[in-house]
Amino acid sequence: MLQTIKLSIAPIIASHSGVGAMADSARNLTDEQMTALADSGGVLQLVAYTGFIKPDPARDQVVYAINIMGIDHVGISSDFDSGGELRGWRDASESFNLTQELLTRGYNEEQISKNWGGNLLRV
């Protein structure tokens, strides 16, 4: 992944990934990888499927990634292949709950729109 960033002339997308510090999965990125991806202008598309994330109740995955990478490099995918298992976001019909949580944490509509597709479209 780091070699791809170094060799690519365009920013890259790590889709359907998660935060490695929160769950050990081959699909998830380490803090080092997340920082390199952001530095190259890329975007990390986070999943909601618990087959690849095991959220730590003391930390939120989206906020963790934003803190490492910055708001301009984090996106939200979903990966509800077999249905989600996250309390409050079990399927697409509950997506507003994530938006509401980000609003509660102080993010504004412009920032949240970047996460819901703006960053991916930019890349």
Secondary structure, 3 states (H helix, E strand, C coil): CHHHHHHCCCCCEEEEECECCCCCCCCCECHHHHHHHHHCCCEEEECCCCCCCCCCCCCCHHHHHHHHHCHHHEEECCCCCCCCCECCECCHHHHHHHHHHHHHCCCCHHHHHHHHHHHHHHC
